[in-house]
Structure formats: C-alpha cells, structure tokens
Amino acid sequence: MEFNITTPALLFSAISLWMLAFTNRFLAVANLVRQFVALYAEKREEGIYRQLHNFRIRLSLIKYTQLFGVLSFLFCVVCMLFIFTGLTAIAEALFAASLLALTASLALSLAEVLLSIGALKLELEKTEALHGSGGKR
C-alpha cells in the first residue's frame, strides 16, 4: 500500500463530523442537566438524583470521547506535516496513533450510548411506577 498525503486526509471529514456530533450531544446533555438540577431543587426525588448521577458519568464520557477525537485529528495533521517533510516512517506511526485515538473515541461513544439507554430506562420505570404497572422488563 502506498502511503501519501491522501491517506490521513481521508480521516479529516470523518473526524470533523464525529466532533460535531459529540458537540451536539454534549449540548443536549448539558441542557438536560440544567433541567434536572432545577427539578431536583423543587422536589428531591431519588429518581432525579439517579439521573443526575447518570448525567455526570455521561458528560465525563463525552469529554473523553471528544478528547480522543481531537487527538486523532491532531495526529492526522502532524502526520501530514511529516509526509511533506519526507519522514514517512514517523508519519505512518502518527497515522496509526490517529487510528487508535479514533478507536478509543468510538469505544467511549458506545459506552455513553449504553448509559444514555440506561437513563431512558430510569425514566420509563418512573412512568410505569406512576401508572401503577411497576413491571420491569
């Protein structure tokens, strides 16, 4: 396989879209946190507290997802600089590091999505309890 400037450039659009998606995800969770904090100030319910705890973990995961996304992007940029200077071996190592950082970002994203599903389950349990069914599935 030939390694040239187009190889790391292929990741640019993917990483950019990834970062945009997680910035939007962060903003959505931040708005939910504000709503739940206000709700918890009104009525101190265990379910609301559990949601706030869930949000804290999710925000941490989103932070690290974005951190690894930025590292991946940075490694791609530096990789391209090394390609321009003719230091292909270093460029290839940086490209590999970029792929590893992107993989870490994707894995953290999966963990955050699974926690998000857990948060939705908490809300559904609360609704079921209010309705009287109380059944967990």
C-alpha angles and dihedrals in degrees: 000000000000114000114209141142094287093061097070091031088067090068095054097083093040094050092044092053090045091054092047091051092051094045087056090046090051092051092050093050091045090055091049090050091054091050094048093046089054090046091049090051088057098044123010101217125165092231092056091048090051090052091051090051089050090050091052091056093043092051090052091051091048089050092054092042088057092043092056090044090054091046090051090051092046093049089052092052093048089045089057091050090054090049089055091051092049096246095132098163092057090043091054091050090050091049089052089050089051091053091048091050090049090050090052090049091052092048092051089048090055091051090051092050090051090051089048089056088051090054091052090050089055090055092047091050089052091051092048091050091051091048091051101240094105089183117146119206 
